[in-house]
Each structure stands twice: as structure tokens, then as C-alpha cells.
Amino acid sequence: MTAIEQTEAARPRGTRLPRRARRNQLLGAAQEVFVAQGYHSAAMDDIAERAGVSKPVLYQHFPGKLDLYLALLDQHCESLIQAVRGALASTTDNKQRVLATMDAYFAYVEDEGGAFRLVFESDLTNEPAVRERVDKVTNECAEAIRDVIAEDTGLSRAESMLLASGLGGLSQVVARSWLHSDRSVPREQAVQLLASLAWRGIAGFPLHGTDQH
């Protein structure tokens, strides 16, 4: 059950929940409010009301709005990092790896909770703690891709990191553009198009010690 689903299930005011379940419920409510209103317009009153709890209950779990926002960021940044790592580990066929990695980004932005907006479209990126987390997810995804490129091509880590940053950035930007275009191209087709573009580039680097791509 997702955090938002737990919010729906536990919304009636006064319901007693185990601490972990309550925290997840509050995170789900906060995600709905932050995605809909942005950080600056959201109020703790709105989040408490959305969760069906009193403000004191909310403050028992999160001392302030920024703490709540950062907890959500930690959760959803880690979700994308794990999705990218999982895609890279899902096959040893590099062409399919590219496809799976691109699809991980598309799946992330397509998630109905809209969590990607907190990570990639935050109105709080001037806050150092937020910037740190956004940079972390970008860097850790790129590092995961870099390790595969370096191992397979023999390029240096620095060279591989440049290519990995390009692939990760391409995936993220195009996935968001696709979503904002109202998904006029079906997701599977969009992923195939982007993966074909990326593969034509990355396949130009032969496998380490061979002339094969």
C-alpha cells in the first residue's frame, strides 16, 4: 500500500494508528498537498486537514514543514535511484539496459502521486537541504549508469560519468516533457523512440577489448 493509499484508508479523524503507519499516512497527505500547491503555498493546517488529524499530531511526527518536505524528498529520491539500479541489473544485454533505464524514468514521472514534481520541479530548490537531495538523486543515478559504461567500454570513470550524465539527463527531461504533453505518444512507444536515439549514440563505443558493440 502506498503512502497516499494509506492516507485514504486512515483519513477519518481520531483513528489510532501505529507510529509507522501514522507517519506514512502523514507523508501521503503531505505529498498530495505539496504536489497540488507547491511548498510555499502549502500550510501545515492543510496537511493536517488532508490527513484527518490535529496539528499537534502532525507536529509530533514532523517538527516543521521543511522537515516534512525533506522526508518526502528522501523517500522519493531513493525510489528513483533504486528503480534505475534495478533497470541496469535487470539484463546483461546493453541495448535492453538502455531501454529499461529509460522506462524507469518514464514510470517514475508517470506515477499518479506526482512525486517527481517534488524532486525535479520543486519551488524550493534555493534551500540547501533540498538542493542537496536533488543533486544526490541526479548524481547517484548517473553513477550507477557510469559504472556499467566504464566496465563495458574501458573508458575512464570521468569519461563514463559524462556519458552517464547525458543519458540520465536525457531520460529525465524527455520523460517530463512527454508527461506534460498529455502523453500524446503511448509510453511504450515513447520509451522505444528515446531508447533508439540513446542506443545509436552509446553503441558507438565498442565493448572493452572487442570490436563488438
N, C-alpha and C positions, 0 to 999 in steps of 0.2 A: 504494500500500500504506500503510495507516495505521500509526501507531506501535505499536499493540497487535499488529497482524498481523506487523510486523517482529519484535516480541518473540517471538511464537510461532515464527517462521521461524528465529530466531537463538538459541534458548534453550540448546542444548547447550553445556556449559561448555568453554571453551578455543577456541571458534571465533574466528578473527581476522576483524575487520570493519573497513572504512574508518571513520575517525573520525566522520563524519556519520551513517553507518548505525548505529554503536555508540551514539551519543548518542540517536538516535531510538528504538533498542531499549530503552535505559535509561529513557527517558521513558515508553515504553509500559508497561514493568514497574512503574514508579513510579505511573502512573495507576491501574493495577489495584489496587495495594496501598492507595493513598490513598483511592480510592473505596470500597473494601471496609472499611477500618479507620479512616479519618479520619487527620488529620495527627498528632495527639498519640499515637495508638496504633501508628502505623506506625513501623518501625525500618529503618535503612539495611541491616541484616542481611537483613530480609525482602525488601527491594527487590533486593539483590544476588542472593539466592537465587532470586527470581522470574525475574530476567533470566538466571540461569545464569552469573554472573560472580563474581569475587572482590571483596571490599570495596575493595581498592586500585584495581582497575579502575574501580569506581563513583566513588571519590573523585578519580580522575584527571580525570573529566568534571565532577563537581559537588562542591565543597568541603564541603558540608553538606546536611542535609535541607531546610533552608529554601531554599537555592539551587535545589534540585531542584524543590521545590514552586512556587517563583516562575517557573521556566522553563516548567512546565506551565501555570500561570495565563496567562502571556504568550501562549502558543500558543493556548489555548482562548478567551481573551478576544478575541483578534484574529479567530478563526474566526467568532464570533457577529457581531462588527462588520462583517466582510466579507459575511456572509450577509444582514444587514439592508440594507446598502448595495446589494447585488445585487438584493434583492427590490424596493427602491424604484426601481431603474434598469430593472427588467425590463419596465415598461409605462408609458405615459403616461395610462392610464385610472385615475383615482384610486380608484375602487371596487375595482379589481383590485390596486392597490398596497396597499390596506389588507389584502386577503386574502393577498397574497404575503408581506407583512411578518409577519402573524400566523403564517403557516405556517412562516416562517423560525425563529421561536421554538419552535414545536412540534417541528420537525425537530431543533433543537438539543438539546432536553431528551430527545428520543426516541433519540438516538444511543446505540448499545448500550454504548459505552465509559463512559457515565455521567459525562462530563467536566463537565456542567453542575453537578454536586454540588460540584465544587471551586470553582466560581465563585459559585454562589448559595446553597449550603448548607455552606460551609466552617466548620470548627470553629476557624478561626484568624483570624477577622475582627478580633480585637483587635490583631493585628500590623499596624503602619502600612503596611508594604510590600504586604501582602495587601489591606488596605482601599483603598489607592491604586488597585490594579488592578481591584478590584470596582467602585469608583466610576468608573473610567475607562470600563469597558465599558458601564455604565449611561448615562453622560453622552454617550459618542460615538454610541451607538445613538440616543439621544434627539436629539442634534444633527443627525444625518442625517435623521431624521423632521421635525425643526423646519424645516430648510431647505426641504423640499418644501411644508410647510404655509405658511410665510411667503411663498414665491414664488407659491403658488396663491391665497392668500386676501388678501394685503396686510396681514395682522396684523403687529404688531411682533414682533421676534425674541423679546422676553421673553414676550409672549402666546403665540407659537407654541411656545416651549420648554415652557410649562406644559402645553399640549395634547399635545405630543410625549412628555413625561414620563408623562402619563396613559396614552397609548396603549402606550408601551413597558412601563410597569409592569403594565398590564392583561394584556398578552401574556405577559409572563414569569410572573406569578403564576398565571394561569389555565392556562398550559401545564404548569407544575409540578403544579398541583392535578389536572389531567387525568391526568398520568403516575402520580401517587400513588393515583389511584382505579382503577388497573389498566386504564386505557384502556377503560373500560366503554362509552364512546361512541367509535365509529371516528374516527380522526384527521381525515379529510376532513370529516366531519360536525361535529366539534368546532370545527375551524377556521372552517367556514361559520357556525356559530352565533355565535362570538365576533366574526367579521368583520362580521356583520349588526348586532350590538349596537354595535360601534365606528362603523360607517358611518352608522348612524342619528344618531349624535352629531356626527361630523365633517362630515357632509354638510350640516349646518345652517349652515355658514359658506360663503357664496357665493364662487365664483371671483372673483378680483380683477378689478374693472372690469366685472363682468357680474351678472346676476341668476340665473345658472345655477349648479347645484351640480356 
